[in-house]
Amino acid sequence: MKADHNSSSPVPGFIRAFVDHPASVNETYLQHAAFAGRFAILLFAAGGAALVHAVVPPLFESTASRMIKQMHADMQARH
């Protein structure tokens, strides 16, 4: 039995998004997941550096801002 893509169920569109969105940036699902996962880890690391810096100002004085600038450059290079 063939799936009806015109039904009112959001499931087919949701599943299709797993392929369509990564394809919109010329990536496979796994490539996109790896990039987004790496980005999330770097955001947590930058946040950790900023938190340490908030408590002990001489530590990680420019780490978070440097990481964010690099991540922004990486994101811009993708488009």
Phi and psi in radians as a Rosetta constraint file:
Dihedral C 1 N 2 CA 2 C 2 CIRCULARHARMONIC -1.495 0.35
Dihedral N 2 CA 2 C 2 N 3 CIRCULARHARMONIC 2.428 0.35
Dihedral C 2 N 3 CA 3 C 3 CIRCULARHARMONIC -1.252 0.35
Dihedral N 3 CA 3 C 3 N 4 CIRCULARHARMONIC 2.441 0.35
Dihedral C 3 N 4 CA 4 C 4 CIRCULARHARMONIC -1.597 0.35
Dihedral N 4 CA 4 C 4 N 5 CIRCULARHARMONIC 1.885 0.35
Dihedral C 4 N 5 CA 5 C 5 CIRCULARHARMONIC -1.373 0.35
Dihedral N 5 CA 5 C 5 N 6 CIRCULARHARMONIC -0.119 0.35
Dihedral C 5 N 6 CA 6 C 6 CIRCULARHARMONIC -1.710 0.35
Dihedral N 6 CA 6 C 6 N 7 CIRCULARHARMONIC 0.094 0.35
Dihedral C 6 N 7 CA 7 C 7 CIRCULARHARMONIC -1.257 0.35
Dihedral N 7 CA 7 C 7 N 8 CIRCULARHARMONIC 2.930 0.35
Dihedral C 7 N 8 CA 8 C 8 CIRCULARHARMONIC -1.402 0.35
Dihedral N 8 CA 8 C 8 N 9 CIRCULARHARMONIC -0.061 0.35
Dihedral C 8 N 9 CA 9 C 9 CIRCULARHARMONIC -1.245 0.35
Dihedral N 9 CA 9 C 9 N 10 CIRCULARHARMONIC 2.313 0.35
Dihedral C 9 N 10 CA 10 C 10 CIRCULARHARMONIC -1.361 0.35
Dihedral N 10 CA 10 C 10 N 11 CIRCULARHARMONIC -0.152 0.35
Dihedral C 10 N 11 CA 11 C 11 CIRCULARHARMONIC -1.061 0.35
Dihedral N 11 CA 11 C 11 N 12 CIRCULARHARMONIC -0.868 0.35
Dihedral C 11 N 12 CA 12 C 12 CIRCULARHARMONIC -1.026 0.35
Dihedral N 12 CA 12 C 12 N 13 CIRCULARHARMONIC -0.726 0.35
Dihedral C 12 N 13 CA 13 C 13 CIRCULARHARMONIC -1.124 0.35
Dihedral N 13 CA 13 C 13 N 14 CIRCULARHARMONIC -0.676 0.35
Dihedral C 13 N 14 CA 14 C 14 CIRCULARHARMONIC -1.127 0.35
Dihedral N 14 CA 14 C 14 N 15 CIRCULARHARMONIC -0.782 0.35
Dihedral C 14 N 15 CA 15 C 15 CIRCULARHARMONIC -1.161 0.35
Dihedral N 15 CA 15 C 15 N 16 CIRCULARHARMONIC -0.710 0.35
Dihedral C 15 N 16 CA 16 C 16 CIRCULARHARMONIC -1.054 0.35
Dihedral N 16 CA 16 C 16 N 17 CIRCULARHARMONIC -0.574 0.35
Dihedral C 16 N 17 CA 17 C 17 CIRCULARHARMONIC -1.088 0.35
Dihedral N 17 CA 17 C 17 N 18 CIRCULARHARMONIC -0.426 0.35
Dihedral C 17 N 18 CA 18 C 18 CIRCULARHARMONIC -1.141 0.35
Dihedral N 18 CA 18 C 18 N 19 CIRCULARHARMONIC -0.399 0.35
Dihedral C 18 N 19 CA 19 C 19 CIRCULARHARMONIC -1.820 0.35
Dihedral N 19 CA 19 C 19 N 20 CIRCULARHARMONIC -0.762 0.35
Dihedral C 19 N 20 CA 20 C 20 CIRCULARHARMONIC -1.112 0.35
Dihedral N 20 CA 20 C 20 N 21 CIRCULARHARMONIC -0.822 0.35
Dihedral C 20 N 21 CA 21 C 21 CIRCULARHARMONIC -1.125 0.35
Dihedral N 21 CA 21 C 21 N 22 CIRCULARHARMONIC -0.882 0.35
Dihedral C 21 N 22 CA 22 C 22 CIRCULARHARMONIC -1.007 0.35
Dihedral N 22 CA 22 C 22 N 23 CIRCULARHARMONIC -0.659 0.35
Dihedral C 22 N 23 CA 23 C 23 CIRCULARHARMONIC -1.107 0.35
Dihedral N 23 CA 23 C 23 N 24 CIRCULARHARMONIC -0.521 0.35
Dihedral C 23 N 24 CA 24 C 24 CIRCULARHARMONIC -1.166 0.35
Dihedral N 24 CA 24 C 24 N 25 CIRCULARHARMONIC -0.307 0.35
Dihedral C 24 N 25 CA 25 C 25 CIRCULARHARMONIC -2.026 0.35
Dihedral N 25 CA 25 C 25 N 26 CIRCULARHARMONIC 0.434 0.35
Dihedral C 25 N 26 CA 26 C 26 CIRCULARHARMONIC 0.988 0.35
Dihedral N 26 CA 26 C 26 N 27 CIRCULARHARMONIC 0.793 0.35
Dihedral C 26 N 27 CA 27 C 27 CIRCULARHARMONIC -2.326 0.35
Dihedral N 27 CA 27 C 27 N 28 CIRCULARHARMONIC 2.748 0.35
Dihedral C 27 N 28 CA 28 C 28 CIRCULARHARMONIC -1.428 0.35
Dihedral N 28 CA 28 C 28 N 29 CIRCULARHARMONIC 3.005 0.35
Dihedral C 28 N 29 CA 29 C 29 CIRCULARHARMONIC -1.019 0.35
Dihedral N 29 CA 29 C 29 N 30 CIRCULARHARMONIC -0.811 0.35
Dihedral C 29 N 30 CA 30 C 30 CIRCULARHARMONIC -1.168 0.35
Dihedral N 30 CA 30 C 30 N 31 CIRCULARHARMONIC -0.671 0.35
Dihedral C 30 N 31 CA 31 C 31 CIRCULARHARMONIC -1.091 0.35
Dihedral N 31 CA 31 C 31 N 32 CIRCULARHARMONIC -0.762 0.35
Dihedral C 31 N 32 CA 32 C 32 CIRCULARHARMONIC -1.148 0.35
Dihedral N 32 CA 32 C 32 N 33 CIRCULARHARMONIC -0.718 0.35
Dihedral C 32 N 33 CA 33 C 33 CIRCULARHARMONIC -1.103 0.35
Dihedral N 33 CA 33 C 33 N 34 CIRCULARHARMONIC -0.704 0.35
Dihedral C 33 N 34 CA 34 C 34 CIRCULARHARMONIC -1.138 0.35
Dihedral N 34 CA 34 C 34 N 35 CIRCULARHARMONIC -0.779 0.35
Dihedral C 34 N 35 CA 35 C 35 CIRCULARHARMONIC -1.110 0.35
Dihedral N 35 CA 35 C 35 N 36 CIRCULARHARMONIC -0.830 0.35
Dihedral C 35 N 36 CA 36 C 36 CIRCULARHARMONIC -1.139 0.35
Dihedral N 36 CA 36 C 36 N 37 CIRCULARHARMONIC -0.669 0.35
Dihedral C 36 N 37 CA 37 C 37 CIRCULARHARMONIC -1.140 0.35
Dihedral N 37 CA 37 C 37 N 38 CIRCULARHARMONIC -0.762 0.35
Dihedral C 37 N 38 CA 38 C 38 CIRCULARHARMONIC -1.066 0.35
Dihedral N 38 CA 38 C 38 N 39 CIRCULARHARMONIC -0.752 0.35
Dihedral C 38 N 39 CA 39 C 39 CIRCULARHARMONIC -1.060 0.35
Dihedral N 39 CA 39 C 39 N 40 CIRCULARHARMONIC -0.761 0.35
Dihedral C 39 N 40 CA 40 C 40 CIRCULARHARMONIC -1.094 0.35
Dihedral N 40 CA 40 C 40 N 41 CIRCULARHARMONIC -0.762 0.35
Dihedral C 40 N 41 CA 41 C 41 CIRCULARHARMONIC -1.090 0.35
Dihedral N 41 CA 41 C 41 N 42 CIRCULARHARMONIC -0.745 0.35
Dihedral C 41 N 42 CA 42 C 42 CIRCULARHARMONIC -1.139 0.35
Dihedral N 42 CA 42 C 42 N 43 CIRCULARHARMONIC -0.653 0.35
Dihedral C 42 N 43 CA 43 C 43 CIRCULARHARMONIC -1.111 0.35
Dihedral N 43 CA 43 C 43 N 44 CIRCULARHARMONIC -0.739 0.35
Dihedral C 43 N 44 CA 44 C 44 CIRCULARHARMONIC -1.084 0.35
Dihedral N 44 CA 44 C 44 N 45 CIRCULARHARMONIC -0.735 0.35
Dihedral C 44 N 45 CA 45 C 45 CIRCULARHARMONIC -1.120 0.35
Dihedral N 45 CA 45 C 45 N 46 CIRCULARHARMONIC -0.765 0.35
Dihedral C 45 N 46 CA 46 C 46 CIRCULARHARMONIC -1.099 0.35
Dihedral N 46 CA 46 C 46 N 47 CIRCULARHARMONIC -0.714 0.35
Dihedral C 46 N 47 CA 47 C 47 CIRCULARHARMONIC -1.101 0.35
Dihedral N 47 CA 47 C 47 N 48 CIRCULARHARMONIC -0.700 0.35
Dihedral C 47 N 48 CA 48 C 48 CIRCULARHARMONIC -1.106 0.35
Dihedral N 48 CA 48 C 48 N 49 CIRCULARHARMONIC -0.755 0.35
Dihedral C 48 N 49 CA 49 C 49 CIRCULARHARMONIC -1.098 0.35
Dihedral N 49 CA 49 C 49 N 50 CIRCULARHARMONIC -0.718 0.35
Dihedral C 49 N 50 CA 50 C 50 CIRCULARHARMONIC -1.140 0.35
Dihedral N 50 CA 50 C 50 N 51 CIRCULARHARMONIC -0.663 0.35
Dihedral C 50 N 51 CA 51 C 51 CIRCULARHARMONIC -1.160 0.35
Dihedral N 51 CA 51 C 51 N 52 CIRCULARHARMONIC -0.772 0.35
Dihedral C 51 N 52 CA 52 C 52 CIRCULARHARMONIC -1.079 0.35
Dihedral N 52 CA 52 C 52 N 53 CIRCULARHARMONIC -0.778 0.35
Dihedral C 52 N 53 CA 53 C 53 CIRCULARHARMONIC -1.052 0.35
Dihedral N 53 CA 53 C 53 N 54 CIRCULARHARMONIC -0.635 0.35
Dihedral C 53 N 54 CA 54 C 54 CIRCULARHARMONIC -1.100 0.35
Dihedral N 54 CA 54 C 54 N 55 CIRCULARHARMONIC -0.597 0.35
Dihedral C 54 N 55 CA 55 C 55 CIRCULARHARMONIC -1.527 0.35
Dihedral N 55 CA 55 C 55 N 56 CIRCULARHARMONIC -0.707 0.35
Dihedral C 55 N 56 CA 56 C 56 CIRCULARHARMONIC -2.211 0.35
Dihedral N 56 CA 56 C 56 N 57 CIRCULARHARMONIC 1.511 0.35
Dihedral C 56 N 57 CA 57 C 57 CIRCULARHARMONIC -0.907 0.35
Dihedral N 57 CA 57 C 57 N 58 CIRCULARHARMONIC -0.563 0.35
Dihedral C 57 N 58 CA 58 C 58 CIRCULARHARMONIC -1.228 0.35
Dihedral N 58 CA 58 C 58 N 59 CIRCULARHARMONIC -0.276 0.35
Dihedral C 58 N 59 CA 59 C 59 CIRCULARHARMONIC -1.582 0.35
Dihedral N 59 CA 59 C 59 N 60 CIRCULARHARMONIC 2.467 0.35
Dihedral C 59 N 60 CA 60 C 60 CIRCULARHARMONIC 0.921 0.35
Dihedral N 60 CA 60 C 60 N 61 CIRCULARHARMONIC 0.793 0.35
Dihedral C 60 N 61 CA 61 C 61 CIRCULARHARMONIC -1.010 0.35
Dihedral N 61 CA 61 C 61 N 62 CIRCULARHARMONIC -0.641 0.35
Dihedral C 61 N 62 CA 62 C 62 CIRCULARHARMONIC -2.238 0.35
Dihedral N 62 CA 62 C 62 N 63 CIRCULARHARMONIC 0.161 0.35
Dihedral C 62 N 63 CA 63 C 63 CIRCULARHARMONIC -1.076 0.35
Dihedral N 63 CA 63 C 63 N 64 CIRCULARHARMONIC -0.904 0.35
Dihedral C 63 N 64 CA 64 C 64 CIRCULARHARMONIC -1.090 0.35
Dihedral N 64 CA 64 C 64 N 65 CIRCULARHARMONIC -0.796 0.35
Dihedral C 64 N 65 CA 65 C 65 CIRCULARHARMONIC -1.147 0.35
Dihedral N 65 CA 65 C 65 N 66 CIRCULARHARMONIC -0.675 0.35
Dihedral C 65 N 66 CA 66 C 66 CIRCULARHARMONIC -1.113 0.35
Dihedral N 66 CA 66 C 66 N 67 CIRCULARHARMONIC -0.735 0.35
Dihedral C 66 N 67 CA 67 C 67 CIRCULARHARMONIC -1.120 0.35
Dihedral N 67 CA 67 C 67 N 68 CIRCULARHARMONIC -0.767 0.35
Dihedral C 67 N 68 CA 68 C 68 CIRCULARHARMONIC -1.121 0.35
Dihedral N 68 CA 68 C 68 N 69 CIRCULARHARMONIC -0.732 0.35
Dihedral C 68 N 69 CA 69 C 69 CIRCULARHARMONIC -1.068 0.35
Dihedral N 69 CA 69 C 69 N 70 CIRCULARHARMONIC -0.744 0.35
Dihedral C 69 N 70 CA 70 C 70 CIRCULARHARMONIC -1.160 0.35
Dihedral N 70 CA 70 C 70 N 71 CIRCULARHARMONIC -0.716 0.35
Dihedral C 70 N 71 CA 71 C 71 CIRCULARHARMONIC -1.118 0.35
Dihedral N 71 CA 71 C 71 N 72 CIRCULARHARMONIC -0.678 0.35
Dihedral C 71 N 72 CA 72 C 72 CIRCULARHARMONIC -1.108 0.35
Dihedral N 72 CA 72 C 72 N 73 CIRCULARHARMONIC -0.770 0.35
Dihedral C 72 N 73 CA 73 C 73 CIRCULARHARMONIC -1.073 0.35
Dihedral N 73 CA 73 C 73 N 74 CIRCULARHARMONIC -0.729 0.35
Dihedral C 73 N 74 CA 74 C 74 CIRCULARHARMONIC -1.073 0.35
Dihedral N 74 CA 74 C 74 N 75 CIRCULARHARMONIC -0.735 0.35
Dihedral C 74 N 75 CA 75 C 75 CIRCULARHARMONIC -1.161 0.35
Dihedral N 75 CA 75 C 75 N 76 CIRCULARHARMONIC -0.744 0.35
Dihedral C 75 N 76 CA 76 C 76 CIRCULARHARMONIC -1.124 0.35
Dihedral N 76 CA 76 C 76 N 77 CIRCULARHARMONIC -0.610 0.35
Dihedral C 76 N 77 CA 77 C 77 CIRCULARHARMONIC -1.182 0.35
Dihedral N 77 CA 77 C 77 N 78 CIRCULARHARMONIC -0.371 0.35
Dihedral C 77 N 78 CA 78 C 78 CIRCULARHARMONIC -1.320 0.35
Dihedral N 78 CA 78 C 78 N 79 CIRCULARHARMONIC -0.386 0.35
